[in-house]
Amino acid sequence: MLVEARRNRAALRRVTGLAHSTPGRLSLLALLLILVALLVGAVTAMSVHRRAQALEALADRSEPLAFAAQEVYRAMADADATASSAFLSGGVESAALRGRYEADVADAAAALSAAASEITRSPELADALSTLSGRLPVYTGLVETARAHNRQGSPVGAAYLREASALMRTTLLPAARELYGVETRSVVRDLEDAGSLPWPEALLGAVSLAVLVAVQRYLTRRTNRVLNPGLVVATALTAISLLWVLVSSLLAVYSVSTGKREATLVDLLAQARITTLTARGDETLTLVARGSGTGYDTEYAESDRALTDLLGRVRAMNGTPAVVEAVEHHARWQEAHRRIRAADDDGDYTAAVAVALGQGEGGAAAAFDALDSDLVEAIGAARAELTDAIGRGRAALGGVVPAVAVLAALAAAASTFGLWQRLKEYR
């Protein structure tokens, strides 16, 4: 043990002696610069890669799934509104309404299939997806039963339709709302990850440059040479890497900030469209209930107030023609609804139904369809802007990770070369 202790002390003296000699210090500085260059390059590359991955997830998974969840919600709400409108027409409903209802059911099933493909990523959605998949056929069965009775002129059909609507509103739509909420939060989370300011990259780059400057100042004092070519090249490469990372990251952050605004706008427009469909269902179900639809009329009033608020917020953010027209068509629909209620309250049920289903000037159906079309156009435009913003962010970060890795390796090699030139002078 005594011999081993002596050997350890001797090794320690050699190391400390090396550290106190100029060649030893230069060797240690070379090792330090290599470690700093490679470590800073690796951490910076990982940070940029994380930001790029968030944008990739946003483009390939989160945003499409949020749209699919929105489509589930929209299609089910529209199916409910369309089924009640078709029922009001009496007997054999119009081919247009029937086709719209069937398209809604098909769209809901297709969007559910897309959402279910990501169940492993969001296991908390298992119950909601199970409810939607299991209860949607029950809803369609009730609607078909109501339709069959309605074609025969049986008043029992109205009871089946109300039961179907109750199932939609108490079970299916809440599950669809949960699905939409989870996927929308995923979009927000990915936007936050991609849009964080590049403070870590800036700090690491500044530290790397500071170490290089400090080493060059030390060499200047020791060797009386103002510049060391290798370290100058290493400093230039590090500065280029830092500038490239900062510019690319800031461009990506700017694009993401635009994307956040568009994502908020898409969400508000989607809520406005779903509220529109809900209000339309309440409006028609009030008439289907024939005198006992006070609850539906109250729900219509609540939905209409929510829709007015949503359209006001959308117009404050985006004054495009589609949004302006949506506000105008909503006002026309409100006027048509007042005429419906006036006729129904006066006991003129036939006139109330005619206004509710009217496709001409002053008809509620015409105003509703125009409003829905405006919202579809506005959602499409906002979603296109969101997709473009995500694409610009991804393009800004393209090639940054490999460039950082290569520049870090070259900076480490240049630092080694610069100090090796000084070390040769002591041989």
Secondary structure, DSSP 8 states (H G I E B T S, - for coil): -HHHHHHHHHHHHHHHHHHHSHHHHHHHHHHHHHHHHHHHHHHHHHHHHHHHHHHHHIIIIIHHHHHHHHHHHHHHHHHHHHHHHHHHT-SS--HHHHHHHHHHHHHHHHHHHHHHTTTTT-GGGHHHHHHHHHHHHHHHHHHHHHHHHHHTT-THHHHHHHHHHHHIIIIIHHHHHHHHHHHHHHHHHHHHHHTS--HHHHHHHHHHHHHHHHHHHHHHHHH--S--HHHHHHHHHHHHHHHHHHHHHHHHHHHHHHHHHHHHHHHHHHHHHHHHHHHHHHHHHHHHTTT--HHHHHHHHHHHHHHHHHHHHHHHH---HHHHHHHHHHHHHHHHHHHHHHHHHTT-HHHHHHHHH--STT-HHHHHHHHHHHHHHHHHHHHHHHHHHHHHHHHHHTTHHHHHHHHHHHHHHHHHHHHHHHHGGG-
